[in-house]
């Protein structure tokens, strides 16, 4: 089975063209994403034909669960599709079908090569049922909602970017936040019946935010596209930033724009790491 490994701001994925392949994708994701016995990655991306868009993307986390949305994965798939001829040679914008809906990807070129990709991430949703959470809360957006984990009170700001996010603002450098100890507890908190992605963010200035991410089904990652979008949306709702922000993550910088009404736009780099063939049984 041929695969290509790609990364976007350090968020790394294994891509497989899966149109003619039958597989237990959950089991394969667990095996191939293993960083000691597999290829290693934050997720398995399947590139498939679509009757609704130019192509379809499915993503499976290392724990075998399938996720609804992935901004960095979308950008990798868009670049891969353009460079491998899965879309027309003159294509600069393409629609990609996901569980969360069709997302548009625009190729950014410089010097005759694809230097980055901008993707539409859909409109943020703020209702309790959208995220979802286990409590009946009519108010939306749900901001500064207190939870206690590890003996620490944390204020969570909730938003769905096609997948669930909880954002916490931290007044110190995010490197000081005990994410390895608290991330998993928040992911599996009883408030979130389907789990949640957790972001801790520090506002450096009105255009720049430093952040760390704990991804549902993965753990801490170097970057998260939908997480960067969630942070930007929540920071706007609190009046901390304007319509655009650069999110500084461990793996690099992602740029996010939101006009407060429409879709959130995410842009950043995407690169091929290597290609190979997976032959192990799962």
C-alpha positions in Angstrom: 0.0 0.0 0.0 1.6 3.3 -1.2 1.6 6.2 1.2 2.9 9.8 1.4 3.8 11.5 4.6 3.2 15.2 4.8 3.3 17.9 7.5 1.7 21.3 8.0 3.4 23.4 10.7 4.6 20.1 12.2 1.1 18.5 12.3 2.0 15.3 10.3 -0.2 13.0 8.4 0.0 9.8 6.3 -1.9 10.1 3.0 -3.3 7.2 1.1 -5.2 7.3 -2.2 -7.9 4.9 -1.1 -10.3 4.8 -4.0 -9.5 1.1 -4.8 -8.4 0.0 -1.4 -10.5 -2.0 1.1 -9.1 -1.8 4.7 -10.1 -1.6 8.3 -9.1 2.1 8.4 -9.3 2.4 12.2 -7.0 -0.5 12.8 -4.6 0.8 10.1 -4.5 4.3 11.5 -3.5 2.9 14.9 -0.8 0.8 13.4 0.6 3.2 10.8 0.5 6.3 13.0 2.5 4.6 15.8 5.8 6.5 16.1 7.8 3.5 17.3 6.4 0.6 15.2 4.8 2.4 12.3 5.4 5.4 10.1 4.4 7.8 12.7 1.9 10.6 12.4 -0.9 12.6 14.0 -3.5 11.1 11.7 -4.2 9.0 8.6 -5.7 10.9 5.7 -7.7 9.1 3.0 -8.0 10.7 -0.4 -11.1 9.5 -2.2 -13.3 10.5 -5.2 -16.4 12.6 -4.5 -19.7 13.0 -6.2 -20.2 16.4 -4.5 -16.7 18.0 -4.8 -13.4 17.7 -6.5 -12.3 15.0 -4.0 -13.1 13.6 -0.6 -11.0 13.5 2.6 -11.4 11.2 5.6 -9.2 11.4 8.6 -8.6 8.8 11.3 -6.8 9.6 14.5 -4.0 7.4 16.0 -6.6 5.9 18.5 -8.7 4.7 15.5 -11.4 7.3 15.8 -12.6 9.2 12.8 -12.6 13.0 13.0 -15.0 15.5 11.4 -12.7 18.3 10.4 -8.9 19.0 10.1 -7.6 22.3 8.7 -4.0 21.2 8.4 -5.1 17.9 6.9 -7.2 19.7 4.3 -4.2 21.8 3.3 -2.0 18.7 2.9 -4.6 17.0 0.8 -5.1 20.1 -1.5 -1.4 20.3 -2.2 -1.1 16.6 -2.7 -4.0 16.6 -5.1 -2.5 19.4 -7.2 1.0 18.0 -7.3 -0.2 14.4 -8.0 -2.6 15.4 -10.8 -5.8 14.4 -9.0 -7.2 17.8 -10.1 -6.6 19.7 -13.4 -3.2 21.2 -13.9 -4.6 24.7 -14.0 -6.7 24.2 -10.8 -6.0 26.8 -8.2 -9.1 26.2 -6.1 -10.8 23.0 -5.3 -13.7 21.7 -3.2 -12.9 18.9 -0.7 -15.8 16.9 0.9 -15.5 16.1 4.6 -17.8 14.8 7.3 -18.2 18.5 8.4 -19.2 19.6 4.8 -17.5 20.7 1.7 -14.4 22.9 2.3 -12.8 25.1 -0.4 -9.0 25.1 -0.7 -7.0 27.8 -2.6 -3.5 27.1 -3.6 -0.9 29.9 -2.9 2.0 29.9 -5.4 5.4 31.6 -5.4 8.2 31.1 -7.9 6.2 28.5 -9.8 5.6 26.2 -6.8 2.9 25.8 -4.2 4.1 27.7 -1.2 1.0 27.3 0.9 -2.8 26.6 1.0 -5.7 28.6 2.3 -8.8 26.7 3.2 -12.3 27.7 4.3 -13.2 26.1 7.6 -16.9 26.8 7.7 -18.8 29.0 10.0 -18.2 28.6 13.8 -21.1 27.2 15.8 -21.7 28.0 19.4 -24.8 26.1 20.6 -24.6 23.4 23.3 -25.9 20.8 20.8 -23.4 22.0 18.1 -20.3 21.2 20.2 -21.9 19.1 21.8 -21.9 19.3 25.6 -23.9 17.2 28.1 -25.6 20.2 29.8 -28.6 22.1 28.6 -27.3 25.6 28.3 -29.4 28.1 26.2 -26.9 30.9 26.3 -24.5 31.1 23.3 -21.7 31.5 22.9 -20.6 29.7 26.0 -17.7 31.7 27.3 -15.6 31.3 30.5 -17.4 28.2 31.5 -15.7 26.9 34.7 -14.6 23.3 35.0 -12.3 21.7 37.6 -9.6 19.3 36.5 -6.6 18.1 38.5 -7.7 20.3 41.4 -7.4 23.4 39.1 -10.3 25.6 38.0 -10.2 26.4 34.3 -12.4 28.7 32.3 -13.3 27.1 29.0 -14.7 28.9 25.9 -16.6 26.5 23.6 -17.0 26.5 19.8 -17.5 24.0 17.1 -15.4 24.3 13.9 -17.0 21.1 12.5 -15.3 19.4 15.5 -15.5 20.4 19.2 -13.1 22.9 20.8 -12.5 24.3 24.3 -10.2 27.3 24.5 -8.5 28.5 27.7 -6.7 31.8 27.9 -3.5 31.7 29.9 -1.8 34.9 31.2 1.7 33.4 31.2 3.8 31.7 28.5 1.9 28.6 27.3 5.0 26.5 27.9 4.2 26.9 31.6 0.8 25.3 31.3 0.6 21.7 32.5 -0.9 20.4 29.3 0.4 16.8 29.5 -1.3 16.5 32.9 -4.6 18.2 32.2 -5.1 17.8 28.4 -6.4 14.2 28.6 -8.7 15.0 31.5 -10.3 17.9 29.7 -10.6 15.8 26.5 -12.5 13.1 28.4 -14.4 15.4 30.8 -18.0 14.4 31.4 -19.1 17.7 29.9 -18.1 16.5 26.5 -19.8 13.3 25.4 -17.8 13.0 22.2 -14.6 14.4 23.7 -13.1 17.8 22.9 -10.0 19.4 21.4 -8.4 21.6 24.0 -6.3 24.8 23.3 -4.4 27.0 25.7 -3.7 30.4 24.4 -1.8 33.6 25.4 -2.5 36.9 23.6 0.9 38.4 22.8 -0.6 41.4 21.0 -3.8 42.1 19.0 -2.3 40.3 15.9 -0.4 37.5 17.4 -1.4 34.6 19.8 0.9 31.9 21.3 -0.8 28.5 21.8 -0.5 24.8 22.5 -3.0 22.2 21.5 -4.3 18.9 22.9 -6.1 17.1 20.0 -8.9 14.7 20.7 -7.7 11.1 19.9 -4.1 12.2 19.4 -2.7 14.1 22.4 -0.5 17.2 22.2 0.5 18.1 18.7 2.8 20.7 17.2 -0.1 22.4 15.4 -3.8 22.1 14.8 -5.6 24.1 12.0 -9.2 23.9 13.4 -7.7 24.7 16.8 -6.0 27.8 15.5 -9.4 28.8 14.0 -11.2 28.2 17.3 -8.7 30.3 19.2 -9.1 33.2 16.7 -12.9 33.1 16.9 -13.0 33.0 20.7 -10.3 35.8 21.0 -12.5 38.0 18.7 -15.6 37.3 20.8 -13.7 38.5 23.9 -12.6 41.6 22.0 -8.9 40.7 22.3 -8.0 40.8 18.6 -9.3 42.1 15.3 -10.3 40.1 12.2 -7.0 38.5 11.6 -4.4 36.8 13.8 -1.2 34.8 13.5 -1.3 31.7 15.8 2.2 30.8 16.9 2.3 27.0 17.6 5.2 24.7 18.4 5.5 23.6 14.8 5.1 27.0 13.1 2.7 29.8 12.4 -0.9 29.6 11.0 -2.8 32.6 9.8 -6.5 32.9 10.5 -9.1 35.4 9.3 -12.7 35.8 10.4 -15.1 38.6 9.7 -17.3 37.8 12.6 -20.1 36.5 10.4 -19.0 34.1 7.6 -16.6 31.3 7.2 -13.2 31.2 9.0 -10.2 31.2 6.7 -7.0 29.3 7.5 -3.7 29.5 5.7 -0.2 28.2 6.1 2.4 25.9 4.6 2.1 22.2 3.7 5.1 20.0 2.7 5.8 16.4 1.6 8.2 14.6 4.0 8.6 11.3 2.2 6.8 8.5 0.4 6.9 4.8 0.9 5.0 1.5 1.0 3.3 0.0 4.0 3.2 -3.8 3.9 2.4 -4.9 7.4 -0.8 -6.7 8.2 -3.2 -5.0 10.6 
